[in-house]
Each structure stands twice: as structure tokens, then as C-alpha cells.
Amino acid sequence: MEVKDSKAAALMVLLNDLPYVKTKSLTPYKAKVLEDVKEALDEMKLVLAGKLRACDADELLNEL
């Protein structure tokens, strides 16, 4: 779920008041990891749709 930072606190208060909803705050590290995974999935979708060229494993290792 994406929520503007200015609205996040109000949404969390609302969600925490619901007895059937459990929430957890993300650490900055976990938020970054999730964002990176989302970006990778978006890129994979573009590759599968033929809109982005994928590199092979040798190219990837040479970049590292």
C-alpha cells in the first residue's frame, strides 16, 4: 500500500483501532529492501513483455 507521508500517521491510528488488523512499522532498511524488490519485479515484467533487454549471467557478473 502506498500512502503519502503526510497521511501515514492518521492511517496508522485508524488501522490500529481496528481489532482485526495487525500493523508493523518498517525499519528504513526493510523499506529500502521492499522498494528494491518492487523495482526488480517491475523490470522483470518489462523484460517479459519485450520492452526491456535482459542481460545474461556473464554480463551481470562482469558488471560486479
mmCIF file as gemmi writes it, N, C-alpha and C atoms, coordinates in Angstrom:
data_model
loop_
_atom_site.group_PDB
_atom_site.id
_atom_site.type_symbol
_atom_site.label_atom_id
_atom_site.label_alt_id
_atom_site.label_comp_id
_atom_site.label_asym_id
_atom_site.label_entity_id
_atom_site.label_seq_id
_atom_site.pdbx_PDB_ins_code
_atom_site.Cartn_x
_atom_site.Cartn_y
_atom_site.Cartn_z
_atom_site.occupancy
_atom_site.B_iso_or_equiv
_atom_site.pdbx_formal_charge
_atom_site.auth_seq_id
_atom_site.auth_asym_id
_atom_site.pdbx_PDB_model_num
ATOM 1 N N . MET Axp A 1 ? 0.845 -1.162 0 1 0 ? 1 A 1
ATOM 2 C CA . MET Axp A 1 ? 0 0 0 1 0 ? 1 A 1
ATOM 3 C C . MET Axp A 1 ? 0.89 1.225 0 1 0 ? 1 A 1
ATOM 4 N N . GLU Axp A 2 ? 0.581 2.178 -0.838 1 0 ? 2 A 1
ATOM 5 C CA . GLU Axp A 2 ? 1.345 3.417 -0.85 1 0 ? 2 A 1
ATOM 6 C C . GLU Axp A 2 ? 0.478 4.53 -0.277 1 0 ? 2 A 1
ATOM 7 N N . VAL Axp A 3 ? 1.03 5.234 0.683 1 0 ? 3 A 1
ATOM 8 C CA . VAL Axp A 3 ? 0.334 6.328 1.345 1 0 ? 3 A 1
ATOM 9 C C . VAL Axp A 3 ? 1.301 7.492 1.454 1 0 ? 3 A 1
ATOM 10 N N . LYS Axp A 4 ? 0.816 8.685 1.187 1 0 ? 4 A 1
ATOM 11 C CA . LYS Axp A 4 ? 1.66 9.87 1.349 1 0 ? 4 A 1
ATOM 12 C C . LYS Axp A 4 ? 2.139 9.954 2.788 1 0 ? 4 A 1
ATOM 13 N N . ASP Axp A 5 ? 3.371 10.397 2.957 1 0 ? 5 A 1
ATOM 14 C CA . ASP Axp A 5 ? 3.944 10.509 4.3 1 0 ? 5 A 1
ATOM 15 C C . ASP Axp A 5 ? 3.077 11.383 5.208 1 0 ? 5 A 1
ATOM 16 N N . SER Axp A 6 ? 2.494 12.422 4.65 1 0 ? 6 A 1
ATOM 17 C CA . SER Axp A 6 ? 1.691 13.336 5.456 1 0 ? 6 A 1
ATOM 18 C C . SER Axp A 6 ? 0.41 12.683 5.964 1 0 ? 6 A 1
ATOM 19 N N . LYS Axp A 7 ? -0.022 11.588 5.355 1 0 ? 7 A 1
ATOM 20 C CA . LYS Axp A 7 ? -1.262 10.908 5.751 1 0 ? 7 A 1
ATOM 21 C C . LYS Axp A 7 ? -1.01 9.591 6.484 1 0 ? 7 A 1
ATOM 22 N N . ALA Axp A 8 ? 0.229 9.139 6.519 1 0 ? 8 A 1
ATOM 23 C CA . ALA Axp A 8 ? 0.545 7.823 7.078 1 0 ? 8 A 1
ATOM 24 C C . ALA Axp A 8 ? 0.201 7.712 8.557 1 0 ? 8 A 1
ATOM 25 N N . ALA Axp A 9 ? 0.501 8.714 9.342 1 0 ? 9 A 1
ATOM 26 C CA . ALA Axp A 9 ? 0.239 8.641 10.783 1 0 ? 9 A 1
ATOM 27 C C . ALA Axp A 9 ? -1.253 8.506 11.057 1 0 ? 9 A 1
ATOM 28 N N . ALA Axp A 10 ? -2.069 9.273 10.347 1 0 ? 10 A 1
ATOM 29 C CA . ALA Axp A 10 ? -3.52 9.197 10.545 1 0 ? 10 A 1
ATOM 30 C C . ALA Axp A 10 ? -4.049 7.824 10.141 1 0 ? 10 A 1
ATOM 31 N N . LEU Axp A 11 ? -3.531 7.274 9.064 1 0 ? 11 A 1
ATOM 32 C CA . LEU Axp A 11 ? -3.958 5.951 8.626 1 0 ? 11 A 1
ATOM 33 C C . LEU Axp A 11 ? -3.56 4.889 9.642 1 0 ? 11 A 1
ATOM 34 N N . MET Axp A 12 ? -2.368 4.981 10.194 1 0 ? 12 A 1
ATOM 35 C CA . MET Axp A 12 ? -1.919 4.015 11.184 1 0 ? 12 A 1
ATOM 36 C C . MET Axp A 12 ? -2.795 4.066 12.435 1 0 ? 12 A 1
ATOM 37 N N . VAL Axp A 13 ? -3.201 5.252 12.856 1 0 ? 13 A 1
ATOM 38 C CA . VAL Axp A 13 ? -4.094 5.377 14.01 1 0 ? 13 A 1
ATOM 39 C C . VAL Axp A 13 ? -5.412 4.664 13.715 1 0 ? 13 A 1
ATOM 40 N N . LEU Axp A 14 ? -5.951 4.897 12.533 1 0 ? 14 A 1
ATOM 41 C CA . LEU Axp A 14 ? -7.203 4.264 12.14 1 0 ? 14 A 1
ATOM 42 C C . LEU Axp A 14 ? -7.064 2.74 12.103 1 0 ? 14 A 1
ATOM 43 N N . LEU Axp A 15 ? -6.014 2.242 11.483 1 0 ? 15 A 1
ATOM 44 C CA . LEU Axp A 15 ? -5.805 0.803 11.381 1 0 ? 15 A 1
ATOM 45 C C . LEU Axp A 15 ? -5.588 0.154 12.744 1 0 ? 15 A 1
ATOM 46 N N . ASN Axp A 16 ? -4.857 0.819 13.612 1 0 ? 16 A 1
ATOM 47 C CA . ASN Axp A 16 ? -4.59 0.265 14.94 1 0 ? 16 A 1
ATOM 48 C C . ASN Axp A 16 ? -5.849 0.194 15.794 1 0 ? 16 A 1
ATOM 49 N N . ASP Axp A 17 ? -6.857 1.007 15.494 1 0 ? 17 A 1
ATOM 50 C CA . ASP Axp A 17 ? -8.117 0.968 16.224 1 0 ? 17 A 1
ATOM 51 C C . ASP Axp A 17 ? -8.998 -0.209 15.814 1 0 ? 17 A 1
ATOM 52 N N . LEU Axp A 18 ? -8.695 -0.837 14.694 1 0 ? 18 A 1
ATOM 53 C CA . LEU Axp A 18 ? -9.484 -1.977 14.235 1 0 ? 18 A 1
ATOM 54 C C . LEU Axp A 18 ? -8.945 -3.253 14.888 1 0 ? 18 A 1
ATOM 55 N N . PRO Axp A 19 ? -9.793 -3.987 15.603 1 0 ? 19 A 1
ATOM 56 C CA . PRO Axp A 19 ? -9.296 -5.155 16.335 1 0 ? 19 A 1
ATOM 57 C C . PRO Axp A 19 ? -8.827 -6.302 15.438 1 0 ? 19 A 1
ATOM 58 N N . TYR Axp A 20 ? -9.255 -6.322 14.193 1 0 ? 20 A 1
ATOM 59 C CA . TYR Axp A 20 ? -8.9 -7.42 13.291 1 0 ? 20 A 1
ATOM 60 C C . TYR Axp A 20 ? -7.73 -7.079 12.372 1 0 ? 20 A 1
ATOM 61 N N . VAL Axp A 21 ? -7.089 -5.952 12.598 1 0 ? 21 A 1
ATOM 62 C CA . VAL Axp A 21 ? -5.951 -5.537 11.784 1 0 ? 21 A 1
ATOM 63 C C . VAL Axp A 21 ? -4.719 -5.461 12.672 1 0 ? 21 A 1
ATOM 64 N N . LYS Axp A 22 ? -3.643 -6.093 12.207 1 0 ? 22 A 1
ATOM 65 C CA . LYS Axp A 22 ? -2.356 -6.011 12.908 1 0 ? 22 A 1
ATOM 66 C C . LYS Axp A 22 ? -1.408 -5.229 12.012 1 0 ? 22 A 1
ATOM 67 N N . THR Axp A 23 ? -0.692 -4.292 12.58 1 0 ? 23 A 1
ATOM 68 C CA . THR Axp A 23 ? 0.248 -3.479 11.805 1 0 ? 23 A 1
ATOM 69 C C . THR Axp A 23 ? 1.647 -3.614 12.393 1 0 ? 23 A 1
ATOM 70 N N . LYS Axp A 24 ? 2.63 -3.395 11.528 1 0 ? 24 A 1
ATOM 71 C CA . LYS Axp A 24 ? 4.029 -3.358 11.931 1 0 ? 24 A 1
ATOM 72 C C . LYS Axp A 24 ? 4.674 -2.19 11.203 1 0 ? 24 A 1
ATOM 73 N N . SER Axp A 25 ? 5.496 -1.476 11.899 1 0 ? 25 A 1
ATOM 74 C CA . SER Axp A 25 ? 6.256 -0.407 11.257 1 0 ? 25 A 1
ATOM 75 C C . SER Axp A 25 ? 7.48 -1.007 10.583 1 0 ? 25 A 1
ATOM 76 N N . LEU Axp A 26 ? 7.84 -0.443 9.447 1 0 ? 26 A 1
ATOM 77 C CA . LEU Axp A 26 ? 9.025 -0.894 8.731 1 0 ? 26 A 1
ATOM 78 C C . LEU Axp A 26 ? 10.23 -0.083 9.163 1 0 ? 26 A 1
ATOM 79 N N . THR Axp A 27 ? 11.355 -0.767 9.287 1 0 ? 27 A 1
ATOM 80 C CA . THR Axp A 27 ? 12.595 -0.048 9.506 1 0 ? 27 A 1
ATOM 81 C C . THR Axp A 27 ? 13.011 0.559 8.16 1 0 ? 27 A 1
ATOM 82 N N . PRO Axp A 28 ? 13.83 1.578 8.181 1 0 ? 28 A 1
ATOM 83 C CA . PRO Axp A 28 ? 14.297 2.139 6.901 1 0 ? 28 A 1
ATOM 84 C C . PRO Axp A 28 ? 14.969 1.092 6.019 1 0 ? 28 A 1
ATOM 85 N N . TYR Axp A 29 ? 15.703 0.167 6.624 1 0 ? 29 A 1
ATOM 86 C CA . TYR Axp A 29 ? 16.374 -0.881 5.857 1 0 ? 29 A 1
ATOM 87 C C . TYR Axp A 29 ? 15.354 -1.777 5.154 1 0 ? 29 A 1
ATOM 88 N N . LYS Axp A 30 ? 14.35 -2.235 5.898 1 0 ? 30 A 1
ATOM 89 C CA . LYS Axp A 30 ? 13.33 -3.111 5.312 1 0 ? 30 A 1
ATOM 90 C C . LYS Axp A 30 ? 12.526 -2.379 4.232 1 0 ? 30 A 1
ATOM 91 N N . ALA Axp A 31 ? 12.259 -1.108 4.446 1 0 ? 31 A 1
ATOM 92 C CA . ALA Axp A 31 ? 11.545 -0.332 3.435 1 0 ? 31 A 1
ATOM 93 C C . ALA Axp A 31 ? 12.361 -0.244 2.147 1 0 ? 31 A 1
ATOM 94 N N . LYS Axp A 32 ? 13.673 -0.065 2.271 1 0 ? 32 A 1
ATOM 95 C CA . LYS Axp A 32 ? 14.555 0.004 1.108 1 0 ? 32 A 1
ATOM 96 C C . LYS Axp A 32 ? 14.593 -1.334 0.381 1 0 ? 32 A 1
ATOM 97 N N . VAL Axp A 33 ? 14.673 -2.428 1.14 1 0 ? 33 A 1
ATOM 98 C CA . VAL Axp A 33 ? 14.692 -3.764 0.534 1 0 ? 33 A 1
ATOM 99 C C . VAL Axp A 33 ? 13.397 -4.004 -0.236 1 0 ? 33 A 1
ATOM 100 N N . LEU Axp A 34 ? 12.265 -3.679 0.36 1 0 ? 34 A 1
ATOM 101 C CA . LEU Axp A 34 ? 10.985 -3.863 -0.316 1 0 ? 34 A 1
ATOM 102 C C . LEU Axp A 34 ? 10.896 -3.012 -1.575 1 0 ? 34 A 1
ATOM 103 N N . GLU Axp A 35 ? 11.385 -1.796 -1.521 1 0 ? 35 A 1
ATOM 104 C CA . GLU Axp A 35 ? 11.374 -0.922 -2.697 1 0 ? 35 A 1
ATOM 105 C C . GLU Axp A 35 ? 12.264 -1.5 -3.801 1 0 ? 35 A 1
ATOM 106 N N . ASP Axp A 36 ? 13.425 -2.026 -3.429 1 0 ? 36 A 1
ATOM 107 C CA . ASP Axp A 36 ? 14.329 -2.625 -4.407 1 0 ? 36 A 1
ATOM 108 C C . ASP Axp A 36 ? 13.71 -3.87 -5.06 1 0 ? 36 A 1
ATOM 109 N N . VAL Axp A 37 ? 13.038 -4.686 -4.261 1 0 ? 37 A 1
ATOM 110 C CA . VAL Axp A 37 ? 12.382 -5.88 -4.798 1 0 ? 37 A 1
ATOM 111 C C . VAL Axp A 37 ? 11.261 -5.471 -5.749 1 0 ? 37 A 1
ATOM 112 N N . LYS Axp A 38 ? 10.494 -4.463 -5.383 1 0 ? 38 A 1
ATOM 113 C CA . LYS Axp A 38 ? 9.415 -3.978 -6.253 1 0 ? 38 A 1
ATOM 114 C C . LYS Axp A 38 ? 9.985 -3.488 -7.582 1 0 ? 38 A 1
ATOM 115 N N . GLU Axp A 39 ? 11.076 -2.758 -7.525 1 0 ? 39 A 1
ATOM 116 C CA . GLU Axp A 39 ? 11.724 -2.265 -8.734 1 0 ? 39 A 1
ATOM 117 C C . GLU Axp A 39 ? 12.208 -3.424 -9.61 1 0 ? 39 A 1
ATOM 118 N N . ALA Axp A 40 ? 12.782 -4.438 -8.984 1 0 ? 40 A 1
ATOM 119 C CA . ALA Axp A 40 ? 13.25 -5.606 -9.735 1 0 ? 40 A 1
ATOM 120 C C . ALA Axp A 40 ? 12.09 -6.339 -10.4 1 0 ? 40 A 1
ATOM 121 N N . LEU Axp A 41 ? 10.973 -6.466 -9.705 1 0 ? 41 A 1
ATOM 122 C CA . LEU Axp A 41 ? 9.795 -7.114 -10.289 1 0 ? 41 A 1
ATOM 123 C C . LEU Axp A 41 ? 9.24 -6.312 -11.458 1 0 ? 41 A 1
ATOM 124 N N . ASP Axp A 42 ? 9.22 -4.991 -11.313 1 0 ? 42 A 1
ATOM 125 C CA . ASP Axp A 42 ? 8.761 -4.131 -12.409 1 0 ? 42 A 1
ATOM 126 C C . ASP Axp A 42 ? 9.653 -4.306 -13.636 1 0 ? 42 A 1
ATOM 127 N N . GLU Axp A 43 ? 10.966 -4.366 -13.424 1 0 ? 43 A 1
ATOM 128 C CA . GLU Axp A 43 ? 11.893 -4.574 -14.529 1 0 ? 43 A 1
ATOM 129 C C . GLU Axp A 43 ? 11.694 -5.944 -15.174 1 0 ? 43 A 1
ATOM 130 N N . MET Axp A 44 ? 11.44 -6.97 -14.361 1 0 ? 44 A 1
ATOM 131 C CA . MET Axp A 44 ? 11.216 -8.311 -14.897 1 0 ? 44 A 1
ATOM 132 C C . MET Axp A 44 ? 9.955 -8.34 -15.758 1 0 ? 44 A 1
ATOM 133 N N . LYS Axp A 45 ? 8.928 -7.638 -15.333 1 0 ? 45 A 1
ATOM 134 C CA . LYS Axp A 45 ? 7.699 -7.564 -16.132 1 0 ? 45 A 1
ATOM 135 C C . LYS Axp A 45 ? 7.975 -6.916 -17.485 1 0 ? 45 A 1
ATOM 136 N N . LEU Axp A 46 ? 8.817 -5.87 -17.49 1 0 ? 46 A 1
ATOM 137 C CA . LEU Axp A 46 ? 9.171 -5.217 -18.753 1 0 ? 46 A 1
ATOM 138 C C . LEU Axp A 46 ? 9.972 -6.152 -19.647 1 0 ? 46 A 1
ATOM 139 N N . VAL Axp A 47 ? 10.87 -6.928 -19.058 1 0 ? 47 A 1
ATOM 140 C CA . VAL Axp A 47 ? 11.656 -7.893 -19.833 1 0 ? 47 A 1
ATOM 141 C C . VAL Axp A 47 ? 10.734 -8.934 -20.447 1 0 ? 47 A 1
ATOM 142 N N . LEU Axp A 48 ? 9.821 -9.464 -19.655 1 0 ? 48 A 1
ATOM 143 C CA . LEU Axp A 48 ? 8.912 -10.491 -20.151 1 0 ? 48 A 1
ATOM 144 C C . LEU Axp A 48 ? 7.97 -9.949 -21.227 1 0 ? 48 A 1
ATOM 145 N N . ALA Axp A 49 ? 7.663 -8.652 -21.142 1 0 ? 49 A 1
ATOM 146 C CA . ALA Axp A 49 ? 6.801 -8.031 -22.147 1 0 ? 49 A 1
ATOM 147 C C . ALA Axp A 49 ? 7.584 -7.63 -23.398 1 0 ? 49 A 1
ATOM 148 N N . GLY Axp A 50 ? 8.921 -7.802 -23.369 1 0 ? 50 A 1
ATOM 149 C CA . GLY Axp A 50 ? 9.748 -7.465 -24.513 1 0 ? 50 A 1
ATOM 150 C C . GLY Axp A 50 ? 10.056 -5.984 -24.633 1 0 ? 50 A 1
ATOM 151 N N . LYS Axp A 51 ? 9.823 -5.238 -23.574 1 0 ? 51 A 1
ATOM 152 C CA . LYS Axp A 51 ? 10.06 -3.79 -23.6 1 0 ? 51 A 1
ATOM 153 C C . LYS Axp A 51 ? 11.413 -3.398 -23.01 1 0 ? 51 A 1
ATOM 154 N N . LEU Axp A 52 ? 12.128 -4.382 -22.472 1 0 ? 52 A 1
ATOM 155 C CA . LEU Axp A 52 ? 13.433 -4.136 -21.862 1 0 ? 52 A 1
ATOM 156 C C . LEU Axp A 52 ? 14.303 -5.347 -22.161 1 0 ? 52 A 1
ATOM 157 N N . ARG Axp A 53 ? 15.57 -5.082 -22.476 1 0 ? 53 A 1
ATOM 158 C CA . ARG Axp A 53 ? 16.506 -6.159 -22.795 1 0 ? 53 A 1
ATOM 159 C C . ARG Axp A 53 ? 17.141 -6.658 -21.509 1 0 ? 53 A 1
ATOM 160 N N . ALA Axp A 54 ? 17.156 -7.962 -21.346 1 0 ? 54 A 1
ATOM 161 C CA . ALA Axp A 54 ? 17.798 -8.57 -20.181 1 0 ? 54 A 1
ATOM 162 C C . ALA Axp A 54 ? 19.231 -8.922 -20.528 1 0 ? 54 A 1
ATOM 163 N N . CYS Axp A 55 ? 20.115 -8.869 -19.551 1 0 ? 55 A 1
ATOM 164 C CA . CYS Axp A 55 ? 21.5 -9.292 -19.79 1 0 ? 55 A 1
ATOM 165 C C . CYS Axp A 55 ? 21.65 -10.725 -19.293 1 0 ? 55 A 1
ATOM 166 N N . ASP Axp A 56 ? 22.623 -11.424 -19.846 1 0 ? 56 A 1
ATOM 167 C CA . ASP Axp A 56 ? 22.837 -12.795 -19.385 1 0 ? 56 A 1
ATOM 168 C C . ASP Axp A 56 ? 23.708 -12.789 -18.124 1 0 ? 56 A 1
ATOM 169 N N . ALA Axp A 57 ? 23.872 -13.952 -17.536 1 0 ? 57 A 1
ATOM 170 C CA . ALA Axp A 57 ? 24.577 -14.053 -16.26 1 0 ? 57 A 1
ATOM 171 C C . ALA Axp A 57 ? 26.036 -13.604 -16.363 1 0 ? 57 A 1
ATOM 172 N N . ASP Axp A 58 ? 26.699 -13.892 -17.489 1 0 ? 58 A 1
ATOM 173 C CA . ASP Axp A 58 ? 28.092 -13.469 -17.66 1 0 ? 58 A 1
ATOM 174 C C . ASP Axp A 58 ? 28.205 -11.949 -17.65 1 0 ? 58 A 1
ATOM 175 N N . GLU Axp A 59 ? 27.292 -11.264 -18.346 1 0 ? 59 A 1
ATOM 176 C CA . GLU Axp A 59 ? 27.3 -9.798 -18.345 1 0 ? 59 A 1
ATOM 177 C C . GLU Axp A 59 ? 27.094 -9.26 -16.936 1 0 ? 59 A 1
ATOM 178 N N . LEU Axp A 60 ? 26.158 -9.862 -16.219 1 0 ? 60 A 1
ATOM 179 C CA . LEU Axp A 60 ? 25.88 -9.422 -14.855 1 0 ? 60 A 1
ATOM 180 C C . LEU Axp A 60 ? 27.106 -9.583 -13.962 1 0 ? 60 A 1
ATOM 181 N N . LEU Axp A 61 ? 27.757 -10.719 -14.043 1 0 ? 61 A 1
ATOM 182 C CA . LEU Axp A 61 ? 28.953 -10.946 -13.226 1 0 ? 61 A 1
ATOM 183 C C . LEU Axp A 61 ? 30.094 -10.019 -13.612 1 0 ? 61 A 1
ATOM 184 N N . ASN Axp A 62 ? 30.216 -9.693 -14.889 1 0 ? 62 A 1
ATOM 185 C CA . ASN Axp A 62 ? 31.262 -8.767 -15.323 1 0 ? 62 A 1
ATOM 186 C C . ASN Axp A 62 ? 31.007 -7.36 -14.797 1 0 ? 62 A 1
ATOM 187 N N . GLU Axp A 63 ? 29.744 -6.99 -14.624 1 0 ? 63 A 1
ATOM 188 C CA . GLU Axp A 63 ? 29.412 -5.66 -14.074 1 0 ? 63 A 1
ATOM 189 C C . GLU Axp A 63 ? 29.815 -5.563 -12.617 1 0 ? 63 A 1
ATOM 190 N N . LEU Axp A 64 ? 29.766 -6.695 -11.908 1 0 ? 64 A 1
ATOM 191 C CA . LEU Axp A 64 ? 30.104 -6.696 -10.482 1 0 ? 64 A 1
ATOM 192 C C . LEU Axp A 64 ? 31.597 -6.604 -10.312 1 0 ? 64 A 1
